[in-house]
Amino acid sequence: MIEQDKLEELTENLNKYVKTNFELIKLEATERVCVVGSKLIVSLILLVVSCLFILFLSFGASFYLSDYLNDSSIGFVIVAGFYLFIGLILIIGKRTLVEKPLRDKIIRKIFSEN
């Protein structure tokens, strides 16, 4: 009888341990998702603000070059050519310049302790 009581107590303690461990894993996963999600939202906001900054800076540069070169469209063509050049560099080196660093950064964020 005593052994059966001890076995039942052990089984009950084991069940409590498994449930507590499961809850801990669930809470840790929730924390990681929240941290990564909040950092993603902040990154998206910064991306939008940066894109707007670059857009208005590009318009300013285009108007300045057009005024400087006394041609109403040449400034826009020069700025568009600059972006074409940047785009070609990114297309050619997309694996090493974009995909790998971005993938590594995401993995570091997911597995970081903070």
VORO-595496 format. One record per residue: residue number from 1; residue in one letter; x, y, z of N, C-alpha, C in turn. Coordinates in Angstrom, 3 decimals. Each point is the difference from the previous one (the first is absolute). Example, Ala and Ser with C-alpha at 12.3 -4.5 7.8 and 13.67 -1.06 7.14 Angstrom:
  miba  rokol      n.xx      n.yy      n.zz     ca.xx     ca.yy     ca.zz      c.xx      c.yy      c.zz
     1      A    13.190    -5.690     7.800    -0.890     1.190     0.000     0.900     1.200     0.000
     2      S    -0.350     1.050    -0.720     0.820     1.190     0.060    -0.770     1.090     0.730
//
This chain:
  miba  rokol      n.xx      n.yy      n.zz     ca.xx     ca.yy     ca.zz      c.xx      c.yy      c.zz
     1      M     0.812    -1.183     0.000    -0.812     1.183     0.000     0.865     1.260     0.000
     2      I     1.057    -0.022     0.795     0.875     1.166     0.081     0.686     0.222    -1.339
     3      E     0.408    -1.101    -0.644     0.671     0.127    -1.302    -0.964     0.564    -1.048
     4      Q    -1.243    -0.413     0.054    -0.978     0.518    -0.948    -0.248     1.487     0.243
     5      D    -0.040     0.424     1.244    -0.160     1.420     0.316     1.190     0.799    -0.519
     6      K     1.191    -0.563     0.187     1.201     0.667    -0.492    -0.004     0.065    -1.524
     7      L    -0.473    -1.068    -0.625    -0.072    -0.021    -1.469    -1.012     1.021    -0.507
     8      E    -1.148     0.098     0.684    -1.001     0.995    -0.387     0.533     1.416     0.207
     9      E     0.706     0.206     1.111     0.586     1.316     0.274     1.063     0.350    -1.056
    10      L     0.801    -0.986    -0.351     1.014     0.215    -1.036    -0.646     0.321    -1.346
    11      T    -1.052    -0.726    -0.335    -0.715     0.247    -1.249    -0.619     1.391     0.003
    12      E    -0.584     0.376     1.126    -0.602     1.332     0.116     1.055     1.094    -0.122
    13      N     1.136    -0.198     0.663     1.085     0.974    -0.093     0.570     0.087    -1.412
    14      L     0.085    -1.140    -0.664     0.487    -0.021    -1.377    -0.962     0.743    -0.915
    15      N    -1.295    -0.198     0.187    -1.003     0.718    -0.792     0.097     1.504     0.232
    16      K     0.165     0.395     1.275     0.152     1.424     0.316     1.257     0.562    -0.652
    17      Y     1.078    -0.766     0.033     1.260     0.439    -0.617    -0.167     0.192    -1.505
    18      V    -0.640    -0.952    -0.664    -0.200     0.087    -1.446    -0.880     1.193    -0.342
    19      K    -1.074     0.209     0.765    -0.880     1.144    -0.248     0.731     1.317     0.228
    20      T     0.791     0.091     1.066     0.756     1.217     0.287     1.033     0.250    -1.085
    21      N     0.668    -1.062    -0.420     1.001     0.133    -1.066    -0.652     0.447    -1.306
    22      F    -1.167    -0.547    -0.293    -0.727     0.398    -1.210    -0.398     1.470     0.069
    23      E    -0.482     0.440     1.165    -0.378     1.408     0.177     1.211     0.914    -0.158
    24      L     1.137    -0.424     0.537     1.221     0.790    -0.133     0.411     0.134    -1.458
    25      I    -0.040    -1.092    -0.733     0.342     0.040    -1.431    -0.972     0.896    -0.749
    26      K    -1.282    -0.091     0.339    -1.008     0.838    -0.647     0.251     1.481     0.290
    27      L     0.327     0.331     1.236     0.276     1.391     0.356     1.270     0.517    -0.679
    28      E     1.026    -0.832    -0.073     1.232     0.415    -0.674    -0.240     0.216    -1.492
    29      A    -0.783    -0.868    -0.615    -0.313     0.162    -1.423    -0.810     1.273    -0.226
    30      T    -0.952     0.264     0.891    -0.802     1.216    -0.110     0.883     1.232     0.129
    31      E     0.937    -0.033     0.938     0.903     1.130     0.172     0.840     0.227    -1.256
    32      R     0.532    -1.071    -0.565     0.820     0.139    -1.223    -0.817     0.563    -1.157
    33      V    -1.226    -0.484    -0.150    -0.859     0.497    -1.078    -0.292     1.481     0.200
    34      C    -0.268     0.388     1.242    -0.279     1.415     0.277     1.215     0.870    -0.268
    35      V     1.172    -0.447     0.416     1.224     0.774    -0.213     0.293     0.133    -1.486
    36      V    -0.057    -1.115    -0.718     0.274     0.039    -1.443    -1.071     0.810    -0.719
    37      G    -1.258    -0.154     0.388    -1.085     0.754    -0.629     0.139     1.496     0.222
    38      S     0.338     0.388     1.223     0.144     1.438     0.271     1.205     0.580    -0.748
    39      K     1.075    -0.756    -0.075     1.163     0.479    -0.751    -0.324     0.076    -1.493
    40      L    -0.811    -0.909    -0.486    -0.409     0.038    -1.403    -0.850     1.232    -0.278
    41      I    -0.915     0.307     0.891    -0.851     1.187    -0.186     0.842     1.272     0.024
    42      V     0.930     0.087     0.950     0.878     1.174     0.064     0.840     0.099    -1.267
    43      S     0.497    -1.134    -0.481     0.796     0.001    -1.230    -0.830     0.452    -1.200
    44      L    -1.247    -0.430    -0.064    -0.867     0.415    -1.104    -0.285     1.500     0.047
    45      I    -0.216     0.525     1.204    -0.223     1.443     0.137     1.238     0.767    -0.445
    46      L     1.175    -0.458     0.436     1.247     0.650    -0.426     0.199    -0.110    -1.506
    47      L    -0.407    -1.120    -0.574     0.119    -0.173    -1.449    -0.878     0.998    -0.741
    48      V    -1.228     0.175     0.457    -0.914     0.952    -0.641     0.545     1.421     0.109
    49      V     0.466     0.372     1.195     0.545     1.345     0.195     1.244     0.193    -0.870
    50      S     0.850    -1.008    -0.066     1.206     0.085    -0.833    -0.357     0.126    -1.486
    51      C    -0.999    -0.761    -0.431    -0.427     0.090    -1.405    -0.544     1.391    -0.326
    52      L    -0.778     0.555     0.909    -0.508     1.357    -0.222     1.138     1.015    -0.043
    53      F     0.981    -0.160     0.891     1.152     0.887     0.007     0.755    -0.082    -1.327
    54      I     0.239    -1.223    -0.461     0.716    -0.182    -1.270    -0.819     0.546    -1.161
    55      L    -1.309    -0.186     0.038    -0.864     0.510    -1.061     0.104     1.523    -0.108
    56      F    -0.158     0.686     1.130     0.061     1.459    -0.040     1.409     0.509    -0.282
    57      L     0.999    -0.709     0.485     1.379     0.363    -0.325     0.257    -0.161    -1.505
    58      S    -0.557    -1.052    -0.579     0.143    -0.226    -1.438    -0.683     1.098    -0.816
    59      F    -1.212     0.375     0.424    -0.683     1.101    -0.687     0.810     1.287     0.096
    60      G     0.535     0.258     1.197     0.820     1.191     0.171     1.228    -0.026    -0.883
    61      A     0.675    -1.139    -0.058     1.185    -0.123    -0.846    -0.369     0.130    -1.472
    62      S    -1.123    -0.586    -0.380    -0.437     0.086    -1.399    -0.306     1.441    -0.397
    63      F    -0.742     0.701     0.835    -0.298     1.402    -0.304     1.269     0.848     0.007
    64      Y     0.893    -0.272     0.936     1.249     0.758     0.055     0.826    -0.224    -1.261
    65      L     0.158    -1.268    -0.410     0.783    -0.295    -1.203    -0.666     0.585    -1.240
    66      S    -1.331    -0.082    -0.055    -0.714     0.582    -1.140     0.232     1.505    -0.074
    67      D    -0.050     0.650     1.131     0.233     1.440     0.047     1.470     0.321    -0.322
    68      Y     0.908    -0.777     0.544     1.433     0.228    -0.203     0.407    -0.200    -1.461
    69      L    -0.605    -0.996    -0.662     0.344    -0.317    -1.386    -0.921     0.697    -1.002
    70      N    -0.904     0.839     0.477    -0.924     0.758    -0.848    -0.808    -0.889    -0.949
    71      D    -0.406    -1.143     0.496    -0.854    -0.905    -0.774    -1.015    -0.593     0.976
    72      S    -1.267     0.072    -0.343    -1.045    -0.373     0.960    -0.080    -1.503     0.269
    73      S     0.615    -0.829    -0.819    -0.148    -1.440     0.225     1.323    -0.719     0.258
    74      I     1.122     0.597    -0.299     1.276    -0.709     0.098     0.325    -0.394     1.448
    75      G    -0.404     0.817     0.964     0.235    -0.341     1.402    -0.721    -1.273     0.395
    76      F    -1.227    -0.160    -0.458    -0.761    -1.208     0.299     0.608    -1.213    -0.690
    77      V     0.518     0.186    -1.209     0.642    -1.102    -0.724     1.273    -0.432     0.730
    78      I     0.769     0.963     0.487     1.236    -0.325     0.723    -0.309    -0.763     1.288
    79      V    -0.980     0.462     0.758    -0.363    -0.677     1.246    -0.568    -1.384    -0.303
    80      A    -0.810    -0.134    -1.041    -0.528    -1.316    -0.387     1.141    -0.928    -0.412
    81      G     0.986     0.522    -0.714     1.166    -0.797    -0.380     0.774    -0.465     1.222
    82      F     0.116     0.872     0.996     0.664    -0.380     1.248    -0.733    -1.162     0.661
    83      Y    -1.335     0.083     0.061    -0.769    -1.093     0.609     0.052    -1.268    -0.844
    84      L     0.066     0.136    -1.305     0.175    -1.168    -0.870     1.336    -0.671     0.303
    85      F     1.043     0.785     0.170     1.324    -0.524     0.320    -0.024    -0.741     1.346
    86      I    -0.610     0.607     1.008    -0.118    -0.646     1.316    -0.811    -1.300    -0.112
    87      G    -1.087     0.044    -0.775    -0.831    -1.198    -0.193     0.759    -1.122    -0.674
    88      L     0.793     0.333    -1.005     0.795    -1.032    -0.683     1.036    -0.618     0.941
    89      I     0.622     0.825     0.814     0.962    -0.529     0.972    -0.699    -0.956     0.965
    90      L    -1.196     0.371     0.452    -0.745    -0.869     0.924    -0.465    -1.282    -0.676
    91      I    -0.384     0.091    -1.272    -0.435    -1.199    -0.715     1.172    -0.953    -0.197
    92      I     1.148     0.545    -0.379     1.174    -0.841    -0.234     0.494    -0.629     1.306
    93      G     0.033     0.784     1.056     0.522    -0.507     1.262    -1.047    -0.258     1.040
    94      K    -1.216    -0.357    -0.419    -1.100    -0.127     0.966     0.252    -1.075     1.044
    95      R     0.643    -1.075    -0.382     0.231    -1.082     0.956     0.982     0.429     1.094
    96      T     1.084     0.648    -0.385     1.010     0.380     0.990    -0.297     1.342     0.659
    97      L    -0.651     0.906    -0.706    -0.243     1.336     0.549    -1.315     0.120     0.761
    98      V    -0.992    -0.823    -0.365    -1.322     0.163     0.610    -0.450    -1.257     0.741
    99      E    -0.066    -1.128    -0.696    -0.612    -1.190     0.582     0.764    -0.535     1.209
   100      K     1.291    -0.212    -0.152     0.784    -0.585     1.093     0.047     0.900     1.231
   101      P     0.322     1.302    -0.121     0.004     0.833     1.212    -1.378     0.119     0.657
   102      L    -1.051     0.070    -0.805    -1.347     0.097     0.547    -0.383    -1.286     0.724
   103      R     0.305    -1.133    -0.607    -0.292    -1.295     0.620     0.759    -0.149     1.320
   104      D     1.284     0.367    -0.007     0.802    -0.097     1.215    -0.527     0.905     1.106
   105      K    -0.428     1.200    -0.371    -0.529     0.932     0.992    -1.299    -0.523     0.607
   106      I    -0.874    -0.575    -0.820    -1.264    -0.552     0.500     0.280    -1.164     0.944
   107      I     0.938    -0.869    -0.375     0.334    -1.145     0.853     0.577     0.474     1.332
   108      R     0.873     1.011    -0.047     0.567     0.547     1.237    -1.090     0.589     0.895
   109      K    -0.974     0.702    -0.598    -1.081     0.586     0.790    -0.866    -1.072     0.648
   110      I    -0.267    -1.072    -0.738    -0.851    -1.057     0.537     0.683    -0.721     1.161
   111      F     1.304    -0.266    -0.135     0.693    -0.767     1.013     0.736     0.843     1.033
   112      S    -0.164     1.318    -0.032     0.653     0.835     0.992    -0.727    -0.130     1.337
   113      E     0.729     0.224     1.053    -0.564    -0.122     1.344    -0.843     1.207     0.385
   114      N     0.247     1.151    -0.611    -0.708     1.238     0.381    -1.274     0.078    -0.753
//
